[in-house]
Amino acid sequence: MDAVTIIAAAILLAAAFITDISKQIIPNWLTILFFGCGFLFHLIADGIQGGGMSVAGAAAGFIPLLLLHLAKGIGAGDVKLFGALGAWVGVGNVLEVLMYSILYAGLIGIAVAVIYRPFSSKLTFGMTALLVPGEEPKRRQWLKFADSGQKFPFMLAVAPAAITVWMMLD
């Protein structure tokens, strides 16, 4: 991936992270803008082949997450976000980010379950002591969604997934 692609994808993910964490929404204008810019960039840079790569990447990011959305597993903003991301980074990279996002979401889900849905008070204290040595069990402000019944902000998993994928790039 070239520097422009990495920078554009990072800006997209940073903006989506901020809005998803603060408002639990990823705006349509953001995903539409970045999809269009990604498509145009690759079309201009690499011609028809670049445009085709961009459309294939968008489809590879959009379609699997659409299935998760239809199963009520994620919000529609996440679906469109992965479409826009795929338009920039292509099929292989968007699928890698998706795979790692699901793995990170599972790990975060386990942590939330351990901290917020204890099996017993002894287990809660023991697990919290392992996770946060020296502190008594207490609720974290940034995880307030766990108590409110709101959906899990998927960007908490997408951000580290993207970092993981980009760290593995040659």
Sequence and secondary structure as in RCSB ss.txt:
>XXXX:A:sequence
MDAVTIIAAAILLAAAFITDISKQIIPNWLTILFFGCGFLFHLIADGIQGGGMSVAGAAAGFIPLLLLHLAKGIG
AGDVKLFGALGAWVGVGNVLEVLMYSILYAGLIGIAVAVIYRPFSSKLTFGMTALLVPGEEPKRRQWLKFADSGQ
KFPFMLAVAPAAITVWMMLD
>XXXX:A:secstr
  HHHHHHHHHHHHHHHHHHHHHS   HHHHHHHHHHHHHHHHHHHHHHHHHHHHHHHHHHHHHHHHHHHTTSS 
HHHHHHHHHHHHHHHHHHHHHHHHHHHHHHHHHHHHHHHHHS SSHHHHHHHHHHHSTT      GGGTHHHHT 
   THHHHHHHHHHHHHT  
